[in-house]
Amino acid sequence: MTRPDVRPPEGRARRRVRAMPMAATGFGTGSPSRARDGRRGGRRRAAFAAGVLTAATLLTFGGAGTGTAQAAPELCFGRAATVTGTNGTPGDDVIIGTPGHDTIDGLGGDDVICGLGGIDVLVGGPGNDTVHGGAGPDTVVGDSLSLGAAASGGGADTLYGGPGPDDVIGDGYAPHGRATGAGADRLSGGRGPDVLVGDAKGMQASGGGADTLEGDAGDDVLVGDSVAEDGDAYGAGSDVLREGAGSAGAAFGDSVAFVGSATGYGGHDVVDLGEDGGMFAIGDHLTPDGTAVGSGDDMLIGGSAAEMMLVGDSAVGDGTVATAGSDTVFGRGGDDALFGDNADNTAVRAVGTAGGADRLYGGAGADRLDAGPGANLLDGGADTDACGRTASTATDFATHCEDALRPLREAATLSDEVGAAQAAHRARLHGASPSAG
């Protein structure tokens, strides 16, 4: 029987993949079904810098031969398998999964791993690995996955989620322990609503690698360094985060801590919500209940649609903020809310007294620019924009600001909308413990 051809769209049109629902047990314990598809065919953004393999070379299968010849063997990144459907060796391996549910660990060496169909859990192991999840909702981890202890890693890995809703973690993943990582990883979600974490995800987590995250098509959630489920998160890498097509995604430059504090003098991150835009872009940390400490000098770029919040530094709920960097925030298009420093992540207002010298550019649309403390530059751009600041003695330079910043008349309604959207993103970041079924 001829094997199915699952090449990316450069080889042939991709089949639409239907996301397999996961159990949802309420906030913080389940991962909702992520069945929204990205746009079909057409534009495919370059995954990373020059020299990285294009999507057409990721995973190919030989077709049936002529006459009675057998089908050509499966190839992974253009290479024949040395291991099929099981763990690798301490050396360099080429591992290809099965059409079913696989759990594969590359172990040592610089491995090349490709999943096929099914719900796969693929771990590169120590070394500089290249991993592709294949079709289906997969968990792809660059270095180490531990369900009961600590997980760490530092390899420079290249990870692709593939079609379907995937969880991709650059270094260490410890659902019930502490995860760390500092590798300079490159992550791509592929088509579908994905969660990408540059370094580490665990009960407590820390990360500091200079990572590149490419959301590709779908409503993705991107975190540059670390995600902590039930403790503190630390993040300090200078990361590049780029959303693809999709207007309901979110991106956080450094770390997310659901219960504890988020610390680390965040690197100088670039966060780009893509042409379609997304809901949130936070330059440094997100912590609904704890304290956010440490900020980098970040650049945030919105999309053509309206963004709920573009925050130069950190976003908090009931917690506090301690520092602020000098950030540049571009609204690009749509009716955006831009914050130069720190913001309340549900009330959509500036908080704290720490401030950097920020630059806010609203672009097209009726924007709201809240400079925060510090001497800032505000440019509302086209349309009627509202510009202002929290209490401070510093002086701003403002242009194209036709209206003064006033309390939002629709604050209660907007707060509910923002809260609901962030709850959905937080639930996706929590997710469920990985299992191949």
C-alpha positions in Angstrom: 0.0 0.0 0.0 1.3 3.4 -0.8 2.1 5.5 2.2 0.2 8.8 2.6 2.1 11.8 1.5 2.1 14.3 4.3 4.6 16.8 2.9 4.1 20.5 3.7 2.3 22.7 1.2 5.3 23.4 -1.0 5.2 19.7 -1.9 1.4 19.5 -2.2 -1.7 21.0 -0.6 -1.9 20.1 3.1 -4.9 18.2 4.3 -6.9 20.0 7.0 -6.1 18.4 10.3 -8.8 18.2 12.9 -7.6 18.8 16.4 -8.3 16.0 18.9 -10.0 17.4 22.0 -8.2 17.0 25.3 -9.9 16.8 28.7 -10.8 20.1 30.1 -11.3 20.0 33.9 -11.6 23.7 34.5 -9.1 26.5 34.9 -5.6 25.4 35.5 -6.0 21.7 34.9 -7.1 21.1 31.4 -6.3 22.2 27.9 -9.3 23.2 25.8 -9.8 21.7 22.4 -7.8 23.8 20.0 -9.5 23.1 16.7 -9.2 26.5 15.0 -7.3 26.1 11.8 -5.0 28.6 10.3 -5.4 29.9 6.7 -5.0 27.2 4.1 -2.0 27.2 1.7 -0.9 30.6 0.4 1.6 32.5 2.2 4.1 30.6 4.4 6.4 32.7 6.4 10.0 31.8 6.6 10.4 29.9 9.9 13.8 31.3 10.9 16.9 33.0 9.8 18.7 32.1 6.5 20.2 28.7 6.5 17.4 26.9 8.3 15.6 24.2 6.4 12.5 25.3 4.7 9.2 23.6 5.4 9.4 21.6 2.2 12.3 19.6 3.5 11.0 18.9 7.0 9.3 15.6 6.5 8.9 13.7 3.2 7.8 10.2 2.2 8.7 8.4 -1.0 5.9 7.5 -3.3 5.2 4.1 -4.8 7.7 2.9 -7.3 7.0 1.8 -10.9 5.9 -1.7 -11.6 6.2 -4.0 -8.6 8.9 -1.9 -6.8 8.3 -1.3 -3.1 7.5 2.2 -1.7 10.6 4.3 -1.0 11.6 4.5 2.7 10.4 7.3 5.0 12.8 10.2 5.3 13.1 12.7 8.1 14.6 16.0 7.1 15.9 14.2 4.0 17.6 11.4 5.9 16.7 7.7 6.2 15.7 6.4 9.7 18.2 4.6 11.9 15.6 4.0 14.5 11.8 3.6 14.0 9.1 4.1 16.6 11.3 3.9 19.8 13.9 5.7 21.8 17.3 6.6 20.3 20.8 5.8 21.4 23.5 7.8 23.2 24.8 8.8 19.7 23.4 10.7 16.8 20.1 9.2 15.6 17.5 9.6 12.9 14.2 8.5 14.4 10.9 8.3 12.7 7.7 7.5 14.5 4.7 5.4 13.6 1.2 6.4 12.4 -0.1 5.8 15.9 0.7 7.5 19.3 4.4 7.5 20.1 6.6 8.5 23.0 10.2 8.9 21.8 13.3 10.2 23.6 16.3 10.8 21.4 18.7 10.4 24.4 22.2 11.7 23.8 23.7 13.0 20.6 22.5 15.5 18.0 19.3 13.7 16.9 16.8 14.2 14.1 13.3 13.1 15.0 10.0 13.1 13.1 6.6 12.1 14.3 3.9 11.0 12.0 0.2 10.8 12.9 -1.2 10.4 16.3 -0.7 12.2 19.6 3.1 12.1 20.0 5.4 13.0 22.8 8.9 13.7 21.3 12.0 14.6 23.4 15.3 15.4 21.8 17.4 14.7 24.8 20.9 16.2 25.5 22.5 17.7 22.4 21.5 20.0 19.6 18.4 18.3 18.2 16.0 18.8 15.3 12.4 17.6 16.0 9.2 17.7 14.0 5.9 16.7 15.6 4.1 15.7 12.4 0.3 15.7 12.1 -1.8 15.7 15.2 -1.7 17.4 18.6 1.9 16.8 19.8 4.2 17.7 22.7 7.7 18.5 21.5 10.5 19.1 24.0 14.1 20.0 23.1 16.1 18.4 25.9 14.4 16.9 29.0 10.9 15.8 30.1 10.3 14.6 33.6 6.8 13.7 35.0 8.0 13.4 38.6 11.2 15.3 39.1 13.2 18.2 37.7 13.9 18.7 34.1 16.7 20.8 32.6 18.4 21.4 29.3 20.7 23.7 27.3 21.0 22.4 23.8 20.5 24.6 20.8 17.5 22.8 19.4 15.3 23.4 16.3 11.7 22.3 17.0 8.6 22.2 14.8 5.2 21.5 16.0 3.7 20.6 12.6 0.0 20.7 11.7 -2.4 20.6 14.6 -2.4 22.2 18.1 1.0 21.5 19.6 2.9 22.3 22.8 6.6 23.1 22.0 9.1 23.7 24.8 12.7 24.6 24.0 14.6 22.9 26.9 13.1 21.4 30.1 9.5 20.4 30.9 8.6 19.2 34.4 4.8 19.2 35.0 5.2 18.3 38.7 8.7 19.7 39.4 11.2 22.4 38.6 12.1 23.1 35.0 15.2 25.0 33.8 16.7 25.8 30.5 19.1 28.2 28.8 19.6 26.9 25.3 19.4 29.2 22.2 16.5 27.4 20.6 14.4 27.9 17.5 10.7 27.0 17.7 8.0 27.0 15.1 4.4 26.1 15.8 3.2 25.2 12.3 -0.4 25.4 11.2 -2.8 25.3 14.2 -3.2 27.0 17.6 0.0 26.3 19.4 1.7 27.0 22.7 5.5 27.8 22.4 7.8 28.3 25.4 11.4 29.2 24.6 13.1 27.5 27.6 11.3 25.9 30.5 7.8 25.0 31.8 7.1 23.4 35.2 5.7 23.9 38.6 8.6 26.3 39.0 10.6 27.4 36.0 13.5 29.5 34.9 15.0 30.2 31.5 17.5 32.5 29.9 18.3 31.4 26.4 18.2 33.8 23.4 15.3 32.0 21.6 13.4 32.6 18.4 9.7 31.6 18.4 7.6 31.6 15.2 3.9 31.1 15.7 3.0 30.5 12.1 -0.7 30.2 11.2 -3.2 29.9 14.1 -4.0 31.7 17.3 -0.8 30.9 19.2 0.5 31.7 22.7 4.2 32.5 22.8 6.4 32.8 25.9 10.1 33.8 25.5 11.6 32.1 28.5 9.6 30.3 31.2 6.1 29.3 32.5 5.6 28.4 36.2 2.4 26.6 37.1 2.5 26.9 40.9 5.6 28.9 41.9 8.0 31.5 40.8 9.2 32.1 37.2 12.5 33.6 36.1 13.3 34.8 32.6 16.1 36.9 31.2 16.8 35.9 27.6 16.8 38.3 24.7 14.2 36.6 22.6 12.4 37.2 19.3 8.7 36.2 19.2 6.7 36.4 16.0 3.0 35.5 15.7 1.7 34.3 12.4 -1.7 34.5 10.8 -4.4 34.6 13.5 -6.0 37.4 15.5 -6.5 35.9 18.9 -3.0 35.0 20.0 -0.8 36.4 22.8 3.0 36.8 23.3 5.0 37.4 26.5 8.7 38.3 26.2 10.1 36.7 29.3 8.0 34.7 31.9 4.6 33.8 33.1 3.9 32.9 36.8 0.3 31.9 37.6 0.6 31.9 41.4 4.1 33.1 42.4 6.3 36.0 41.3 8.0 36.6 37.9 11.5 37.9 38.2 14.7 38.3 36.1 16.0 41.3 34.4 14.4 40.4 31.1 16.4 40.5 28.0 15.9 43.0 25.2 13.0 41.2 23.5 11.3 41.8 20.1 7.6 40.8 20.2 5.7 41.0 16.9 2.0 40.1 16.8 2.2 39.7 13.0 0.1 41.4 10.4 -3.2 40.1 11.7 -2.4 41.1 15.2 -3.4 39.4 18.4 -4.9 40.1 21.8 -1.9 40.8 24.0 1.8 41.5 23.8 3.7 41.9 27.1 7.4 42.9 26.9 8.5 41.2 30.1 6.4 39.3 32.7 2.8 38.3 33.3 1.9 37.5 36.9 -1.8 37.6 37.9 -1.2 37.4 41.7 2.5 37.9 42.4 5.2 40.5 42.0 6.9 41.3 38.7 10.6 42.3 39.1 13.0 43.1 36.3 12.5 44.6 32.9 14.4 44.7 29.6 14.3 47.3 26.8 11.8 45.7 24.5 10.2 46.4 21.2 6.5 45.5 20.7 4.8 45.5 17.4 1.0 45.1 17.0 -1.0 44.1 14.0 -3.6 45.5 11.7 -6.4 44.5 13.9 -7.2 46.0 17.3 -5.1 44.8 20.2 -6.5 44.8 23.8 -3.1 45.5 25.4 0.4 46.2 24.2 2.5 46.6 27.4 6.2 47.6 27.3 7.1 46.0 30.6 5.0 43.7 32.9 1.3 43.0 33.5 0.0 42.1 36.9 -3.4 41.4 38.5 -3.5 41.7 42.3 0.3 41.9 42.5 2.8 44.7 42.3 5.6 45.8 39.9 9.0 47.0 40.8 11.0 48.0 37.7 10.5 49.3 34.2 12.6 49.4 31.0 12.8 51.8 28.2 10.6 50.3 25.5 9.3 51.0 22.0 5.7 50.1 21.3 4.1 50.2 17.8 0.3 49.8 17.5 0.5 49.5 13.7 -3.2 49.4 13.0 -6.6 49.0 14.7 -7.9 50.6 17.9 -5.1 49.7 20.4 -4.3 50.2 24.1 -0.6 51.0 24.4 1.3 51.1 27.7 4.9 52.3 28.0 5.6 50.7 31.4 3.5 48.4 33.6 -0.2 47.7 33.5 -3.0 46.0 35.3 -3.7 42.9 33.1 -7.5 43.0 33.6 -8.4 46.6 34.3 -6.5 47.9 31.3 -4.8 50.7 33.2 -1.2 51.7 34.1 0.1 50.7 37.5 3.2 51.3 39.6 5.6 54.2 39.9 8.5 52.7 38.0 9.0 54.1 34.6 11.4 54.1 31.7 11.9 56.5 28.8 9.4 54.9 26.4 8.3 55.5 22.8 4.7 54.8 21.9 3.5 54.9 18.3 -0.3 54.3 17.8 -0.4 54.0 14.0 -3.7 53.8 12.2 -6.9 53.6 14.4 -8.3 55.3 17.4 -5.6 54.4 20.0 -5.1 54.9 23.7 -1.5 55.7 24.7 -0.7 55.6 28.4 2.9 56.6 28.9 3.3 55.8 32.5 6.1 57.4 34.6 9.2 58.6 32.9 10.0 61.0 30.1 8.3 59.5 27.0 7.5 60.1 23.4 3.9 59.6 22.3 2.7 59.7 18.7 -0.9 58.8 18.2 -0.7 58.5 14.4 -3.7 58.7 12.2 -7.3 59.0 13.5 -8.4 60.5 16.8 -6.1 59.2 19.6 -6.1 59.7 23.4 -2.7 60.3 25.0 -1.6 60.8 28.6 0.2 59.4 31.6 0.0 58.3 35.2 1.0 60.8 37.8 4.6 62.0 37.3 6.6 65.1 37.2 8.4 64.1 34.0 7.5 65.8 30.7 6.4 63.9 27.6 6.7 64.9 24.0 3.3 64.2 22.3 2.1 64.6 18.7 -1.0 63.5 16.8 -2.8 63.2 20.2 -6.2 64.8 19.6 -7.8 63.8 22.9 -6.8 63.7 26.6 -6.5 60.3 28.4 -9.6 59.8 30.5 -10.9 56.9 32.4 -12.5 54.4 30.1 -16.3 54.7 30.1 -16.5 51.1 29.1 -13.9 50.0 31.7 -16.2 47.4 33.4 -17.1 45.7 30.1 -13.6 45.9 28.7 -12.2 44.4 31.9 -14.6 41.5 31.6 -13.5 40.9 28.0 -9.8 41.1 28.8 -10.2 38.9 31.8 -12.0 36.2 29.8 -9.5 36.3 27.0 -6.5 36.0 29.4 -8.2 33.2 31.3 -8.4 31.3 28.0 -4.7 31.9 27.3 -3.7 30.9 30.8 -5.7 27.7 30.6 -3.9 26.8 27.4 -0.5 27.6 29.0 -1.4 25.3 31.9 -2.3 22.4 29.7 -2.4 18.8 30.8 0.5 16.5 31.5 1.8 15.0 28.3 0.7 11.6 27.4 0.8 9.6 24.1 -2.5 7.9 24.9 
